[in-house]
Amino acid sequence: MSARATLTILFLLVAGCAGEQPPPLAKSAWDGRWVGYFEASIGPLGCPARGVMDVRIDFGRLSGDAHSNAVVIVVTGAVGTAGEIKDGVFRRDNRAAAIMTGTFNARSAAGRWQGAVCEGIWSLRRLYQGATAR
């Protein structure tokens, strides 16, 4: 095979790969809005004692926030097919502040969070809205 033919084949292979799109994310059984609370069970005085959580799951991706007085925590992660949290993180000031673990079921979810000096629990309930209820 000539060098020109080899280059042509390589070009076509690379061009074909560049046009491939990743598969679309599938809807998950956990998709929707979830509301609840979090609270500290162990930690010094500076740990948020209790606050509200408002999160959303879209295509298995978890995002939202938690508020306790003036403290705002961003919640991120994913929910696996069995309802387990994957890579769950509480972020404060754009830094990871605590790891979030737990499990979702059809109507509720619960688990723990643990940071360097604070730790506690969280609990959520699914918020149904009209015809989107499952």
VOPAGU-2260 file (C-alpha; in pm, 1 decimal, decimal comma):
REM VOPAGU-2260
SITE   aa  ch    i         X         Y         Z
SITE  MET   A    0       0,0       0,0       0,0
SITE  SER   A    1     135,7     341,1     -93,5
SITE  ALA   A    2     197,3     615,4     159,5
SITE  ARG   A    3     -76,4     824,0      -1,8
SITE  ALA   A    4    -332,7     541,4      31,3
SITE  THR   A    5    -232,2     488,2     396,0
SITE  LEU   A    6    -274,2     858,9     472,0
SITE  THR   A    7    -613,7     863,0     298,9
SITE  ILE   A    8    -737,5     568,7     506,4
SITE  LEU   A    9    -608,0     726,4     829,9
SITE  PHE   A   10    -776,1    1056,4     741,3
SITE  LEU   A   11   -1108,9     882,8     675,7
SITE  LEU   A   12   -1085,5     690,0    1003,8
SITE  VAL   A   13   -1008,9    1004,3    1204,7
SITE  ALA   A   14   -1282,0    1203,2    1027,9
SITE  GLY   A   15   -1532,3     925,3    1096,2
SITE  CYS   A   16   -1442,5     915,9    1466,5
SITE  ALA   A   17   -1464,9    1293,1    1501,9
SITE  GLY   A   18   -1824,9    1287,9    1382,1
SITE  GLU   A   19   -1939,1    1036,7    1643,1
SITE  GLN   A   20   -2154,2    1177,2    1920,7
SITE  PRO   A   21   -2172,6    1026,8    2269,7
SITE  PRO   A   22   -2495,6     836,5    2331,7
SITE  PRO   A   23   -2773,5    1050,4    2481,4
SITE  LEU   A   24   -2828,9    1016,7    2853,7
SITE  ALA   A   25   -3130,2     806,1    2942,9
SITE  LYS   A   26   -3403,5     921,3    3178,1
SITE  SER   A   27   -3367,2     767,3    3520,3
SITE  ALA   A   28   -3631,3     641,4    3761,9
SITE  TRP   A   29   -3515,4     909,1    4007,5
SITE  ASP   A   30   -3556,9    1211,4    3778,0
SITE  GLY   A   31   -3756,9    1497,3    3929,1
SITE  ARG   A   32   -3751,4    1743,5    4215,9
SITE  TRP   A   33   -3671,7    1634,7    4571,7
SITE  VAL   A   34   -3700,0    1847,2    4888,3
SITE  GLY   A   35   -3601,2    1786,2    5247,7
SITE  TYR   A   36   -3340,5    1871,5    5508,9
SITE  PHE   A   37   -2988,9    1808,9    5630,7
SITE  GLU   A   38   -2850,4    1838,1    5981,6
SITE  ALA   A   39   -2520,7    1801,1    6162,2
SITE  SER   A   40   -2491,7    1520,0    6412,7
SITE  ILE   A   41   -2123,9    1572,2    6498,3
SITE  GLY   A   42   -1903,8    1878,6    6467,4
SITE  PRO   A   43   -1793,1    2202,6    6626,7
SITE  LEU   A   44   -2006,6    2509,5    6674,9
SITE  GLY   A   45   -1938,5    2633,2    6317,5
SITE  CYS   A   46   -2113,0    2334,9    6153,5
SITE  PRO   A   47   -2456,7    2408,7    6007,2
SITE  ALA   A   48   -2701,9    2267,1    6261,8
SITE  ARG   A   49   -2995,8    2210,6    6026,1
SITE  GLY   A   50   -3107,6    2336,9    5687,6
SITE  VAL   A   51   -3335,3    2277,0    5391,0
SITE  MET   A   52   -3240,0    2096,1    5072,5
SITE  ASP   A   53   -3389,6    2141,9    4726,4
SITE  VAL   A   54   -3238,3    1917,8    4460,4
SITE  ARG   A   55   -3324,4    1802,1    4113,4
SITE  ILE   A   56   -3227,9    1487,2    3930,1
SITE  ASP   A   57   -3215,7    1505,3    3550,0
SITE  PHE   A   58   -3103,3    1201,3    3351,1
SITE  GLY   A   59   -2950,5    1060,6    3670,8
SITE  ARG   A   60   -2749,7    1378,1    3746,5
SITE  LEU   A   61   -2803,2    1526,1    4092,2
SITE  SER   A   62   -2785,6    1905,0    4140,7
SITE  GLY   A   63   -2931,1    2159,6    4376,9
SITE  ASP   A   64   -2860,9    2340,0    4697,7
SITE  ALA   A   65   -2896,8    2336,8    5072,1
SITE  HIS   A   66   -2942,4    2641,7    5296,9
SITE  SER   A   67   -2878,9    2689,0    5666,7
SITE  ASN   A   68   -2902,7    3048,5    5785,9
SITE  ALA   A   69   -2641,3    3233,3    5578,0
SITE  VAL   A   70   -2466,6    2914,2    5460,8
SITE  VAL   A   71   -2536,3    2801,6    5102,5
SITE  ILE   A   72   -2418,9    2456,9    4997,3
SITE  VAL   A   73   -2424,6    2335,9    4636,8
SITE  VAL   A   74   -2516,6    1967,6    4600,3
SITE  THR   A   75   -2380,2    1766,0    4305,1
SITE  GLY   A   76   -2345,3    1402,3    4206,4
SITE  ALA   A   77   -2529,4    1124,6    4028,4
SITE  VAL   A   78   -2780,8     854,7    4116,9
SITE  GLY   A   79   -2713,1     501,4    3995,1
SITE  THR   A   80   -2970,6     259,9    3855,0
SITE  ALA   A   81   -3023,5      99,5    4197,7
SITE  GLY   A   82   -3077,1     440,8    4362,0
SITE  GLU   A   83   -2729,7     473,5    4511,7
SITE  ILE   A   84   -2555,5     810,8    4515,5
SITE  LYS   A   85   -2237,2     825,4    4312,2
SITE  ASP   A   86   -1982,1    1102,5    4354,9
SITE  GLY   A   87   -2213,1    1299,9    4585,6
SITE  VAL   A   88   -2055,6    1621,3    4712,0
SITE  PHE   A   89   -2163,9    1916,6    4924,4
SITE  ARG   A   90   -1972,5    2222,5    4798,5
SITE  ARG   A   91   -1927,9    2548,4    4985,8
SITE  ASP   A   92   -1752,2    2846,7    4829,2
SITE  ASN   A   93   -1688,7    2628,7    4520,7
SITE  ARG   A   94   -1486,1    2377,4    4725,2
SITE  ALA   A   95   -1577,9    2025,4    4824,4
SITE  ALA   A   96   -1695,0    2051,3    5185,8
SITE  ALA   A   97   -1840,4    1704,8    5244,9
SITE  ILE   A   98   -1898,2    1369,7    5077,8
SITE  MET   A   99   -2263,9    1271,6    5037,6
SITE  THR   A  100   -2370,2     906,6    5048,8
SITE  GLY   A  101   -2713,6     746,7    5055,1
SITE  THR   A  102   -2991,8     582,7    4859,8
SITE  PHE   A  103   -3302,5     689,7    4670,1
SITE  ASN   A  104   -3620,9     485,4    4650,9
SITE  ALA   A  105   -3952,4     560,5    4477,5
SITE  ARG   A  106   -4071,2     835,1    4715,2
SITE  SER   A  107   -3788,7     919,0    4953,0
SITE  ALA   A  108   -3413,3     925,6    4991,9
SITE  ALA   A  109   -3179,9     937,3    5289,9
SITE  GLY   A  110   -2816,9     917,6    5376,9
SITE  ARG   A  111   -2517,4    1073,1    5544,6
SITE  TRP   A  112   -2272,9    1350,5    5471,2
SITE  GLN   A  113   -1921,6    1377,0    5610,2
SITE  GLY   A  114   -1671,4    1659,9    5594,0
SITE  ALA   A  115   -1334,9    1720,7    5758,9
SITE  VAL   A  116   -1484,0    1843,0    6089,6
SITE  CYS   A  117   -1861,8    1807,9    6046,9
SITE  GLU   A  118   -2089,4    1520,3    5962,9
SITE  GLY   A  119   -2457,4    1447,9    5967,6
SITE  ILE   A  120   -2761,8    1311,0    5792,8
SITE  TRP   A  121   -2992,0    1421,0    5509,9
SITE  SER   A  122   -3341,4    1318,8    5403,5
SITE  LEU   A  123   -3547,3    1399,8    5093,0
SITE  ARG   A  124   -3900,0    1336,3    4965,8
SITE  ARG   A  125   -4001,4    1334,6    4600,6
SITE  LEU   A  126   -4208,6    1635,4    4502,4
SITE  TYR   A  127   -4476,1    1536,2    4250,9
SITE  GLN   A  128   -4611,7    1792,9    4010,3
SITE  GLY   A  129   -4935,0    1718,6    3828,4
SITE  ALA   A  130   -4919,7    1476,9    3536,5
SITE  THR   A  131   -4543,4    1420,3    3573,4
SITE  ALA   A  132   -4596,5    1200,5    3879,7
SITE  ARG   A  133   -4478,2     841,5    3843,0
